[in-house]
């Protein structure tokens, strides 16, 4: 068994592993897979275009570890290619139906059944699919009968059966359909099906070439040569510029209903409040929100430093941990999307005011982010502290972006036969021909509202709105692997421990008692129920625990399993 060679990573003076530079968001693996997903899943592609292109009044959600602008460019390109191929296929079906004497028109019903089968409920899906297959097989038989002159006295034709339907109604139906066209028209219909198959195969080959070449691991980091961005019009270029201003800024414009849109799934939010009680044995010092955050940050940064005896080969994702400060602002009140205060000087003013004010709508957070598994697994922890009325409130809001869907990862593999295997290409196209008419109609029908909204201006003049969804969250798998779950738990535990330690040190250095804070942290960390005070009380832990109440005596003995 061979072992992959891992080069040694030189160390910086502070002990942090140097290693390869971090991958920029536009070139990350998450960006590549999301772009590939727009060629695989039409519904995902439509939702990307809906959110980022049609609803241009909406601010884009924070794009943690990827570039939403590049995903939008590929979604529009995939839509454009899909519409062109759908138009060509629909045109061939129409021409074939007219010239074949209406023989190909009979294929419309089973084609629609096959196309809508994946959209119906699971219980009805087999019935719809097999109905389409059986009808298609029957119509192919009829087409063959007509091509070989069965309705004109050829093999399989019986005049009395044609006139009365005979004992077999299917035979009467087939002869009736076959008799409505000339043999040359039937052969033309067969030729039209072959050409339609070539179109279906051509579409698969083109998509396979995009996935294998333009979206390959080797070429994808070259964003300057991305055809999707180059082929867009003025509207796309304008929106790309706007998205790239908004998606990675520390000023987050949010919608009130979902302020953390883009951060992923929420995990065990902490809201802890303790009374600030002066320590009688220590001198009191001023304690502000800024002082507490400044005490937390160096402890979080220490997570980047590997163990003293770990050696130079440390590859832990914590070495790339990112820390910054962000301010959340409601989007309500803006007259236009471009008026959001993203300028550095404007952000500094908001940060200076928000860190101490403890407002309801404008909120300041210390944001800690860990991008693991090539930015597919993103753990983000938002930390907020507030001191008011001799109370300290600590808010910790962890969120996790789960890995990208498996079908997006396997996109290039799914199109592999269309690129390399001629037999697989022919077989794959032949299987898709019967459903191609229905799929073309669905594709064209789905594109009509898009074209109409573009012609009517869409939401270009609507009031600004916060993000309704995140294209990264839409592409997330329902769950991660066991290893990924273990990494999430490790990242969260490490960050939460350092945050709580930093708050405890800040309290102690300012001359306040820390016992109550430590006890509440222990209870919250263990998932227990917090008990504020324990005067003349008894405690018992465990399934068969017993406790006695004592006054002024020794601490009650605790028994548990």
N, C-alpha and C positions, 0 to 999 in steps of 0.2 A: 504494500500500500504506500503510495507516495504522499508526501507531506508538502503542503504549499510553503514556499519560502516567504517569510515576512521580514522585510528589511528592518534593521535597527533604526530607532528614531533618536536623533540627537536631542539633548536637553537644553532648554533655555537657562539663563542664570537663576531664575526663580524656581527651577525644578519642573516647570511645565513641559511636557513633551512637545517637541517642535513638529516633526512629521510633515506630511503633505499639507498644503494649505487647504482650508475649508472650501467645499464646493459652493459656488454662488447659487442662489435659489433658481435662476433661470436654467441652470445646467444640472440640477439635482435629479436623482432617480425618480423622485416623486413627480417632478414636472414631466419627465419623459413618459411615465406610465399614464398620467392624466391625459397627455396629448394623444397617446395611443388609444385610450379609452374612447375618445371622440370618434374614432373610426370603427369601433366595435359596437357600441351601444347607442342607438339612435335616440333613445329617450334621455340618456345622460347628455348627449350632444345638444338636444333641444333645450334642456334646462340650463346648460351653460350659456347658450345664446340668449335665452330668455332673461337670465339674471344680469349678464354682463354687457349685452349688446342692445337688446330692445328696451330694457328698463334702465336707460342711461341716467335717469335721475337718482338712482341708488348708488350710494357709496359702496365700494368693494369691501368685502370682509377682509380682515388681516390674513395675509397669505404666508403662513408659517412653513418655511422650508420649500416653497415652490413659487412659480411665477404664473399668476392667473392670466396675465396678458397673453402669454404664449399659448396657454390652453385655449383661450378664446380664439386666437388666430387659427389654430388647427381645427377647432370646432366649426368655424365658418368655412374653412377650406373643405373639410369633410362633407359638410352640408352642400356646398356647391358641386362637388364631384358626384355626390349621391343624387342630386337633382338632375344633373346632366345625364347620368346613366339611366335614371328612372324615366326621363323624357324620351330617351332613345328606345328603351324597351317598350314603353307604352305606344310609341309611334309604330314600332314594328308589329305589335299585336293588332293595332287598328288597320294597318295596311294589309297584314295577313288575313284578317277577318273579312275585309272587303273583297280581296282578290280570290280568296279560297271559297267564295260562295257562302260565307257565313259559318264555315266549319269551325274555324278558330274561335268564333264568338261563343260557342258552347263551352269552351274551356274557362270562361270567365267565372262561373259559379264555383267550380272546384278550386280555382286559383285563389279566389277570395277566402274560401274556407281554410285552405292551407296557410294563407298569410295571416289570418286572424287567430289561428289556433293557439299560438303562444300568448295571446292577449286574453283569452277566455279563462274562467275559473278552472282550477286543476281538475275538478270532477268531470267537467265537460270537454276538456282538452283532447283526450283520446278519441272520443266520439267524433268531434269536429275534424280532427286530423285524418282519421281513417275514412270518414265520409268523403273528404276531398281526394284521398288516394284512390279509393274504389271508383269514384266517378271519373277521375283522370284516366285510370287504366281502361275503363269502358270506352271513353272517348278516343283514346289512342287506337283501340281496336277498330272503332268505327272509321277513323281516319285511314287506317290501313285498308279496310274493306272498300272505301270509296276510291282510294288510290289504285287498287287493282281491278276496278271495274265491277265490284260485287253487285252494285245496284243496277247494272246494265246487263245482267245475265251471266256474270262471271261466277267464280267459285263462291259458294255460300249463298247464292241468291235463288230464291224460289218465288215465282210470281204470285202464287196463291197466298204464300206467307206474307208477302209485301202488301197484298191487297187487304187481307183480313187480320193480319197480325199473328195468325197461326196459334199454336198451343203455347209458344214462348213469347211473352210480351216484350222481353228485352230484344229478341231477334227482330220483332216488328219495329221497335224504336230505332235500333241500329240501322236497319235497312231504310227506314224513313229518313233518317238524318243523312245517310250516305247517298240516297237518291236525290238529295237537293243540290248536289254539286257534281261537276264533271271531274273525271279522273285527273286531268291536268291541274284543276283547281286544288284537288287534294294534295297532289305532289307539290304545288306551290305552298300550301299550308305546312307541309313537312319541311320544305326548305326554309320557311319563315321561322319555324321552331329551331332549326339548326342555327340560323343567324342570331336568334334570341339567345341561344346557348352560348354563342361566341361573345355576345355582349355581356352576359352574366360572368363568363370566364374573364373577359377583359377587365371588368370592374374588380373582381377578386385579385387579379394580377396587379392592377394599379395600386390597390390598397396594400397588397403584400409588399410591393416595392417601396411604398412610403414607410411602412413599418420596419422593413429590413435595411433600408438605406438611410433615409432622412431621420428616422427616429431610432437609429441604432445607437448603442452606447458610445461608439467611436465618433459619430458625426453630430450627435445631438448637442454637445457642449458648444458647438459653433453657432451661436445664436445669430450672428451677422449674416450667415448664409441660409437662414431658415426661409424656405420658399413660402411658407404660410403667411408670414408677416409681410413679405415682399409683394404677395399677390393681392393684398387687401387694398381697399379704397381709402379715400380721405377720412371717412367716418371711423373706420377701424384704426387708422393711425392716430386719430385724435383720442379715441377711447383707450388705446394702448398707452399713450402718454399719460392720460389721466389715471389709469389703473396703477401704473408704476410709480406715480407720485403717492398714491394713497395706501397701497397694499403693505408696505414695510415701514411706514412712518410710526413714530412713538405716540402720535396723537390719533386716537381711535374715535371715529365718529360712529355712534351706535344707534340702533333702534331700541326703544324702551322695552319691547317685548323679549328681546334676546341680545343682551349687551355683549356677551362673550361669543357671538357668532364667529366661527372660523377657528376657535380654539379646540373644538372637539367635544367629546363626551365629558360631562362633569363627574368628578370623583370626590366624594366625602369632603364637602366644604366645611371648614372650621370657622366658627364665630365664637370667640372666647372673650369674656369680660372679667376683669379682676379690679378690686379696689386698690388704689395707690395708698399704702399704709407706710408712713415714715418708719425707718429703722432707728430705734432709739440710740443705737451704738454707732451711727454713721452720720456724717454731715450731709445735709440736703443740698442737691445741685439741681439747676433747672433741667426739666425733662420735656423735650418736644418730640413731635413725630419725626422730624428730620434727624434728631440725635439717635433715635432708635433705629431708623433705617440705615444710618451710617455705621451703626454697630453691627447690623446684620450682614451688610454687604461683604465685608472682608471675610467673614466666616463662610459665606457661600462661595466666594472665589477660591478658597482653599480646597474645595472639592475638585478643582482642576489638577491639583498637584498629586502625582502618584505616590505610593508608599515609598519610604526611604530606601528599602531594599528590594524594590520591585524590578530594578534593572531598566535598560533603555527601551524595551519592547512593549511598553504600555500602550494599549489601544482602546482603553475604556472611553466610552462616549462622553463621560463627564469632563474629560479634558477639553472638550469643545463647548462646554456649558456657556450659555450667553445670559448676561444680566444687563437689564436696562430699566429705565423708568418710563412709564407711559401714563398718559392722562386720557380718561374717557370723557367725551363730550357728547351730549345728545344732538342729533342732527336737526331737531326742530328749531325753527327760528331762522334758518338760512334761506335766502331767496334763490340762490343758485349753488349748484354743487361746487363750482370753482371758488366759492367764497370761504371754504373751510380753511381755518388758520394753520396751514401746514408749514409756514415759514419758520425757520429755527428760532428767530427772536420771538415770534408769537407763541411757540411751544414753551419757551423758557418762562414767559410770563404766566402761562397757565400752570406750569409745573410749580413755580414758586408760590402761587396762590393756593393751588389745590392741595399741596402736601400738608398744610396745616389747617385748612378750613373744615375738612370733614363734611363736605356738602353731599347732598343726595343725588344730584344729577351729574355734577362734575366731580370725578373721583380720580385720585392718584393711586397708582399701584407700582410696586417693585415687581418686575416681571422676570422670572427665571425660566429659561427654555433649554431643553435637552433634545436634540434631534438624533435619534438612533435609527439603526437599520437603514442607512443611506437616506435619511429624512423621511422614511415611511412611517416611523413611529415617533411622534412628537409629544413630549410631555411639557406642559406649560403650567407654572404655578404663579398665580397673582397674589401678592402679599400687600395688605393695607393695615396700617396702625393708626389709632386715633386716641388722643388723650382729651378727656372732657369731664368736668365735674369730679375731679379726683378719681376718675375711672380710666382704665386702659382697655381698649378694645383691639383685639387682633383678629383680622380676617384673612384666611388662607383659602383660595379658590383654585384647586388643581383641575386641570383639564387634559384629556388625552386624545390625540388624533391616532386612530388605529390604522394599520397598514392598508394599502390600496387593494382593491378587489382582485381576486384571483384571475378572473377572466381578462382584466386589463393587463396583468402580468403575462398571461399566456397568449396575448394578441398575436404576436409574431409567429408563435407556434401554430395557432389556429389557421393561419394563412400559409403555412409552410408548403402544403401540397400545391397551392396555386402558383408558387414561385419555382419549385424545383421538380416536382413529380408530374410528368405529362399525363400519365394514367389517372392520377388523383385529380388533376385539373379537369380532365374530361368528365370523370365520374361526378365530381362535385358540381360542375356546371349542369350536367344532365339532371341531377336530383333537384336543382333549384329552378329549372325552367318552368315546371308546372305552376309554381307559386309566384313566378316573376311578375305576372300581370297584376295580381292582387297587391304584391309588395310595391310595385311601381305606382299604383293608384293611391295606396296609403302614403307613400313618400311624397307624392305630388300634393295630396290633400293636406298633409302636415305642413307643407311649405307655403301653402296659400295664405294662411293667417300671417306668416312671417313677412311675405311680400306686401300684403295689405297694410300692415302696421308700419313698414318702412315707407310706403307711399304716402301714408297719412301723417307721418311725422312721429308716430309712437308717443313716447313720454318725454320727448325732447324739451318741452316747455312746462313740464310738471314741477311741482315743488320738490326740493331734495328730500330723499328718504334714506334711512339706514339700510344696511344689507338685510335681505330676507333669507338668504341661505349662503352657504359656502360651497363652492364647487369641489373643494377638497373633502369636506364632510360627506358630500353626496357620493363620492367615490370610495369611501371607507368600507372595509370589510366588516361584517357583524361582530367579529371577535378576532383576537390575535392568537398566536401560538403560545404554548406553555413557556418557552424561553422569553417571548416578548412580554407576557404577563409578569414574569419574574423581573425583567428589566424595569417595567413600569413601577412595580412595588419598590424596587431598590432606589430608583431615582426619587420617587416621592418621599420615601422614608428619609433618605439622605438630606433632601432639601428641607423637609419639615423639621427635622432634628436641628439643623443649623439655624433655621429661623427662630425656633423656640429658644435655643441657646443664646442667640444674639439678643432677644428681648430680655431674657433673664439677666444677662450680663449688663445690659443697659439699665435695668431696674436697680441692680445692686450697686453699680457705679454712681447712680444718682441718689443713693441713700434710701432706697425703698425696700421693704420686705419682699422676698421672692418665694416664700414657702407656699402661699396659696396658688401662685402662678404655676409652680412646679407640679403641685398636686393636680391641678386641672389639666395640665398637659399630659400627665401620666394617665389620667382617667380617659381623656379624649383619645389618646393614642391606642389605648387598649380596648376601645369601644365600650367602656363602662359608663354607668350613669354618674354624673357629677353630683357630689354632696357638698354644699357650700361650707357649713360649719358642723362641728361634731361635739358640741358641749353636752356632757352627760348622756351620750348616746352609745349605742352598741352596734357593732358591725359583724357580719358573718359572710364569708365567701365560700362558694362551693355548693354542691348539690345537697350535702347532709351537714352543713355547717351549723354550729351553735355559738351563741354569744351571750355574755352576761353584762349587765350595766353596773358600773362601779362609780363612786363619787370620791374624788380625791385620792384614790388608790392607784395601784399599778395599772398599766394598760391591759385591757381585757385580752385573754388568751384566745387565739383564733384557731379553729379546727376546720379542716377541709379534707376532701379526698385527695 
